[in-house]
Amino acid sequence: MDLYTLMEELIRDHGYPGIFLVAFSESVIQPVPPDIFIVGASIFGLDPLICAIVSTIGSTLGGITAYILGLKLGTSVFIRLFGEKYFRMGRDFFERYGVWGVVIAGFTPLPYKVVAWLSGIFKMSILKFTVGTLIGRFLRFLLIAYFGHGISMYFTI
């Protein structure tokens, strides 16, 4: 099944809960970012603001899950999953940006799940992590959802 078909079925069959699930799972481990699903949901007629809110909640809860996994499972499991390179880069990133690194990773194409795991490994305050996630992810998902809404007039679904 191609990504377009998967997206269409997920949105048509599950709507907002499907978007939530994609955002949650991407924040923990799965590699497909929710962006294409959020754009698709807006194109298929779901409310862009609700898409952004649902995605933010899913991603934040997934991020907290990844944070706890990082806290409990530690460096060795992280390195087995993501590699030594991401650990070193993440450590340097955290030393430089702290909580702003969470906001940056939440908003940009940086691998958010890596930052979520590392936030737990480096024992960042869960409150700071959650606030940084909410800010970065909401702004990103809101922008993406309204982008999808804006281009929806060019699609016949």
Backbone as numpy.savetxt, mean C-alpha at the origin, in Angstrom:
# Nx Ny Nz CAx CAy CAz Cx Cy Cz
-4.99 -15.90 -16.19 -5.84 -14.73 -16.19 -4.94 -13.49 -16.19
-5.22 -12.56 -17.10 -4.42 -11.34 -17.15 -4.87 -10.35 -16.07
-4.04 -9.34 -15.85 -4.29 -8.38 -14.78 -5.59 -7.61 -15.00
-5.89 -7.25 -16.25 -7.12 -6.51 -16.53 -8.35 -7.34 -16.15
-8.36 -8.61 -16.54 -9.49 -9.48 -16.23 -9.63 -9.66 -14.72
-8.51 -9.86 -14.05 -8.53 -9.99 -12.60 -9.11 -8.73 -11.95
-8.65 -7.57 -12.42 -9.13 -6.30 -11.88 -10.63 -6.15 -12.11
-11.07 -6.41 -13.32 -12.49 -6.25 -13.64 -13.35 -7.18 -12.78
-12.95 -8.44 -12.66 -13.72 -9.39 -11.86 -13.73 -9.00 -10.38
-12.59 -8.59 -9.88 -12.49 -8.20 -8.47 -13.40 -7.02 -8.18
-13.39 -6.03 -9.04 -14.20 -4.83 -8.82 -15.68 -5.13 -9.01
-16.02 -5.82 -10.08 -17.44 -6.11 -10.34 -18.03 -7.06 -9.29
-17.25 -8.07 -8.89 -17.77 -9.08 -7.95 -17.68 -8.65 -6.49
-16.67 -7.85 -6.14 -16.43 -7.56 -4.72 -16.40 -6.07 -4.37
-16.30 -5.19 -5.35 -16.35 -3.75 -5.09 -15.34 -3.28 -4.07
-15.82 -2.49 -3.11 -14.93 -1.90 -2.11 -14.19 -2.95 -1.26
-14.85 -4.05 -0.85 -14.09 -5.06 -0.09 -12.93 -5.66 -0.91
-13.11 -5.77 -2.21 -12.02 -6.26 -3.06 -10.84 -5.30 -3.08
-11.15 -4.00 -3.16 -10.10 -2.97 -3.13 -9.38 -3.01 -1.78
-10.15 -3.16 -0.71 -9.57 -3.27 0.63 -8.58 -4.44 0.69
-9.01 -5.59 0.20 -8.17 -6.79 0.25 -6.87 -6.63 -0.53
-6.94 -6.04 -1.71 -5.73 -5.81 -2.51 -4.79 -4.86 -1.77
-5.32 -3.77 -1.22 -4.48 -2.80 -0.50 -3.87 -3.43 0.75
-4.66 -4.24 1.46 -4.15 -4.90 2.66 -3.02 -5.86 2.31
-3.27 -6.75 1.36 -2.29 -7.79 1.05 -1.01 -7.22 0.44
-1.13 -6.16 -0.35 0.07 -5.54 -0.93 0.96 -4.95 0.16
0.36 -4.47 1.21 1.14 -3.86 2.29 1.89 -4.88 3.13
1.50 -6.14 3.03 2.16 -7.19 3.80 3.19 -7.92 2.96
2.76 -8.44 1.78 3.70 -9.28 1.03 3.46 -9.33 -0.48
2.22 -9.30 -0.95 2.00 -9.55 -2.38 2.54 -8.40 -3.24
3.05 -8.72 -4.44 3.81 -7.74 -5.22 3.02 -6.76 -6.08
1.73 -6.98 -6.30 0.99 -6.11 -7.22 0.44 -4.91 -6.44
0.88 -3.69 -6.78 0.39 -2.51 -6.06 -1.10 -2.30 -6.32
-1.80 -1.71 -5.37 -3.24 -1.52 -5.53 -3.61 -0.41 -6.51
-2.65 0.36 -6.96 -2.92 1.54 -7.78 -3.79 1.22 -9.00
-3.43 0.19 -9.75 -4.18 -0.14 -10.96 -5.62 -0.53 -10.62
-5.82 -1.17 -9.48 -7.16 -1.55 -9.05 -7.97 -0.32 -8.62
-7.30 0.63 -8.00 -7.99 1.86 -7.57 -8.40 2.68 -8.79
-7.50 2.81 -9.75 -7.84 3.50 -11.01 -9.01 2.78 -11.67
-8.90 1.45 -11.77 -9.96 0.66 -12.38 -11.29 0.80 -11.67
-11.26 0.81 -10.35 -12.50 0.95 -9.58 -13.18 2.28 -9.89
-12.39 3.34 -10.02 -12.97 4.64 -10.36 -13.51 4.63 -11.78
-12.80 3.98 -12.69 -13.28 3.88 -14.07 -14.58 3.08 -14.13
-14.67 2.02 -13.32 -15.87 1.17 -13.30 -17.02 1.79 -12.50
-16.83 3.02 -12.00 -17.93 3.75 -11.39 -17.98 3.78 -9.88
-17.00 3.20 -9.20 -16.99 3.32 -7.74 -16.57 4.73 -7.36
-17.07 5.22 -6.25 -16.78 6.57 -5.80 -15.29 6.71 -5.48
-14.59 7.68 -6.10 -13.14 7.80 -5.89 -12.75 8.12 -4.45
-13.54 8.93 -3.76 -13.21 9.25 -2.37 -13.33 8.00 -1.49
-14.40 7.25 -1.70 -14.57 6.01 -0.91 -13.48 5.01 -1.26
-13.11 4.92 -2.54 -11.99 4.05 -2.94 -10.72 4.43 -2.20
-10.44 5.72 -2.12 -9.23 6.19 -1.43 -9.29 5.87 0.05
-10.44 6.07 0.66 -10.58 5.79 2.10 -10.45 4.30 2.37
-11.15 3.48 1.60 -11.10 2.02 1.79 -9.69 1.50 1.56
-9.04 1.99 0.51 -7.66 1.57 0.22 -6.72 1.98 1.34
-6.90 3.19 1.85 -6.05 3.67 2.94 -6.23 2.81 4.19
-7.46 2.49 4.51 -7.71 1.64 5.69 -7.09 0.26 5.48
-7.32 -0.33 4.32 -6.74 -1.65 4.03 -5.23 -1.63 4.07
-4.64 -0.63 3.45 -3.19 -0.52 3.41 -2.61 -0.26 4.79
-3.28 0.56 5.57 -2.80 0.85 6.93 -2.86 -0.40 7.80
-3.96 -1.13 7.73 -4.06 -2.37 8.52 -3.05 -3.41 8.03
-2.85 -3.49 6.72 -1.81 -4.37 6.19 -0.43 -3.93 6.63
-0.20 -2.62 6.64 1.08 -2.09 7.10 1.33 -2.40 8.56
0.29 -2.29 9.38 0.43 -2.63 10.80 0.74 -4.12 10.96
0.11 -4.94 10.13 0.42 -6.38 10.14 1.88 -6.61 9.79
2.36 -5.95 8.74 3.77 -6.08 8.35 4.69 -5.55 9.44
4.30 -4.46 10.08 5.06 -3.89 11.20 5.22 -4.95 12.30
4.11 -5.58 12.67 4.14 -6.60 13.73 4.98 -7.80 13.30
4.85 -8.21 12.03 5.69 -9.31 11.54 7.17 -8.94 11.63
7.51 -7.72 11.25 8.90 -7.27 11.36 9.37 -7.26 12.80
8.51 -6.78 13.69 8.84 -6.71 15.11 9.05 -8.10 15.70
8.18 -9.04 15.35 8.22 -10.38 15.94 9.19 -11.33 15.23
9.26 -11.25 13.90 10.09 -12.21 13.14 11.51 -11.72 12.92
11.68 -10.41 12.88 13.02 -9.83 12.84 13.74 -9.84 11.51
15.00 -9.52 11.61 15.86 -9.27 10.46 16.05 -10.50 9.58
16.25 -11.66 10.16 16.57 -12.85 9.36 15.43 -13.22 8.42
14.20 -13.16 8.89 13.05 -13.47 8.03 12.90 -12.39 6.96
13.08 -11.14 7.35 13.00 -10.05 6.38 14.00 -10.28 5.24
15.24 -10.59 5.59 16.29 -10.79 4.58 15.95 -11.97 3.68
15.37 -13.03 4.23 14.96 -14.18 3.39 13.86 -13.79 2.41
12.95 -12.92 2.84 11.84 -12.51 1.98 12.23 -11.45 0.95
12.97 -10.45 1.40 13.22 -9.28 0.56 14.67 -9.11 0.13
15.60 -9.73 0.85 17.01 -9.65 0.47 17.82 -8.68 1.32
19.10 -8.95 1.36 20.05 -8.12 2.13 20.10 -6.69 1.59
20.01 -6.56 0.27 20.07 -5.23 -0.36 18.97 -4.32 0.18
17.73 -4.82 0.24 16.62 -4.01 0.75 16.79 -3.71 2.23
17.38 -4.63 2.97 17.62 -4.36 4.39 18.60 -3.20 4.56
19.71 -3.25 3.84 20.71 -2.18 3.95 20.14 -0.84 3.48
19.47 -0.86 2.34 18.87 0.37 1.82 17.83 0.92 2.80
17.01 0.03 3.35 15.98 0.45 4.30 16.57 1.02 5.57
17.61 0.40 6.08 18.27 0.90 7.29 18.80 2.31 7.05
19.47 2.50 5.91 20.00 3.83 5.58 18.87 4.85 5.42
17.78 4.43 4.79 16.61 5.28 4.58 16.02 5.71 5.92
15.88 4.76 6.85 15.33 5.07 8.18 16.23 6.00 8.96
17.52 5.77 8.88 18.46 6.64 9.60 18.37 8.07 9.09
18.11 8.21 7.82 18.06 9.54 7.22 16.71 10.24 7.43
15.61 9.51 7.26 14.29 10.15 7.22 13.37 9.85 8.40
13.61 8.79 9.14 12.73 8.45 10.26 11.29 8.28 9.83
10.37 8.88 10.58 8.94 8.74 10.28 8.58 9.35 8.93
9.33 10.36 8.50 9.06 10.94 7.17 9.32 9.91 6.07
10.16 8.94 6.36 10.38 7.85 5.40 9.12 7.03 5.18
8.32 6.87 6.23 7.05 6.16 6.10 6.10 6.97 5.22
6.03 8.27 5.44 5.18 9.14 4.62 5.64 9.07 3.16
6.95 9.20 2.95 7.51 9.17 1.59 7.20 7.83 0.92
7.46 6.73 1.61 7.20 5.41 1.03 5.71 5.19 0.80
4.88 5.76 1.66 3.44 5.63 1.48 2.92 6.37 0.28
3.57 7.45 -0.08 3.10 8.29 -1.19 3.76 7.96 -2.52
4.98 7.52 -2.50 5.75 7.31 -3.73 5.77 5.83 -4.12
6.36 5.52 -5.26 6.47 4.12 -5.67 7.51 3.30 -4.89
8.13 3.87 -3.87 9.04 3.07 -3.04 8.27 1.87 -2.49
8.93 0.75 -2.27 8.21 -0.44 -1.78 7.73 -0.26 -0.33
6.48 0.12 -0.19 5.91 0.42 1.12 6.00 -0.77 2.07
5.74 -1.98 1.56 5.76 -3.15 2.43 7.12 -3.33 3.10
8.19 -2.99 2.37 9.54 -3.09 2.93 9.68 -2.12 4.10
9.20 -0.90 3.92 9.26 0.11 4.98 8.40 -0.31 6.17
7.25 -0.92 5.90 6.39 -1.37 6.99 7.08 -2.45 7.83
7.66 -3.44 7.17 8.40 -4.48 7.89 9.55 -3.86 8.69
10.31 -3.00 8.04 11.48 -2.41 8.69 11.09 -1.51 9.86
9.93 -0.87 9.79 9.46 -0.05 10.90 9.32 -0.89 12.16
8.84 -2.12 11.99 8.75 -3.03 13.13 10.11 -3.52 13.58
10.96 -3.88 12.63 12.30 -4.36 12.96 13.07 -3.30 13.74
12.97 -2.04 13.31 13.72 -0.96 13.96 12.95 -0.33 15.13
11.80 -0.94 15.45 11.00 -0.54 16.62 10.58 0.94 16.62
10.17 1.39 15.45 9.59 2.74 15.37 8.30 2.74 16.19
7.96 3.84 16.77 6.70 3.97 17.50 5.55 3.58 16.56
4.67 2.69 17.03 3.54 2.25 16.21 2.63 3.43 15.88
2.51 4.39 16.79 1.69 5.57 16.54 2.29 6.40 15.41
3.59 6.66 15.47 4.25 7.42 14.40 4.13 6.68 13.07
4.34 5.37 13.10 4.23 4.57 11.89 2.82 4.69 11.30
1.81 4.54 12.14 0.42 4.58 11.67 0.06 5.95 11.11
0.44 7.00 11.79 0.14 8.36 11.31 0.87 8.61 9.98
2.13 8.23 9.89 2.88 8.38 8.64 2.24 7.62 7.50
1.78 6.41 7.80 1.10 5.59 6.79 -0.19 6.24 6.34
-1.01 6.68 7.29 -2.29 7.30 6.94 -2.10 8.52 6.05
-1.11 9.34 6.36 -0.87 10.55 5.56 -0.41 10.16 4.15
0.63 9.37 4.07 1.20 9.03 2.76 0.26 8.24 1.88
-0.38 7.22 2.45 -1.25 6.36 1.66 -2.52 7.10 1.23
-3.13 7.87 2.14 -4.36 8.56 1.75 -4.10 9.54 0.61
-3.04 10.32 0.71 -2.74 11.28 -0.36 -2.50 10.57 -1.69
-1.74 9.48 -1.64 -1.47 8.72 -2.87 -2.75 8.14 -3.45
-3.53 7.45 -2.62 -4.71 6.77 -3.13 -5.78 7.76 -3.58
-5.87 8.91 -2.92 -6.82 9.93 -3.35 -6.45 10.46 -4.73
-5.19 10.75 -4.93 -4.70 11.21 -6.22 -4.97 10.17 -7.31
-4.67 8.93 -7.03 -4.85 7.85 -8.00 -6.33 7.64 -8.31
-7.18 7.65 -7.28 -8.61 7.43 -7.48 -9.22 8.53 -8.34
-8.84 9.78 -8.08 -9.39 10.88 -8.88 -8.79 10.91 -10.29
-7.58 10.40 -10.43 -7.03 10.23 -11.78 -7.91 9.25 -12.56
-8.23 8.12 -11.94 -9.11 7.14 -12.59 -10.46 7.73 -12.93
-11.01 8.49 -12.01 -12.30 9.15 -12.24 -12.20 10.13 -13.41
-11.09 10.86 -13.47 -10.90 11.85 -14.53 -10.78 11.25 -15.91
-10.16 10.08 -16.00 -10.00 9.46 -17.32 -11.14 8.52 -17.67
-12.10 8.34 -16.76 -13.18 7.38 -17.00 -14.04 7.76 -18.20
-14.09 9.04 -18.54 -14.91 9.46 -19.68 -14.35 8.93 -21.01
-13.11 8.47 -20.99 -12.49 7.96 -22.21 -12.67 6.46 -22.37
-13.39 5.83 -21.44 -13.61 4.39 -21.48 -15.09 4.09 -21.56
-15.43 3.08 -22.33 -16.80 2.60 -22.35 -16.80 1.22 -21.70
-17.37 1.16 -20.53 -17.37 -0.08 -19.75 -18.78 -0.63 -19.69
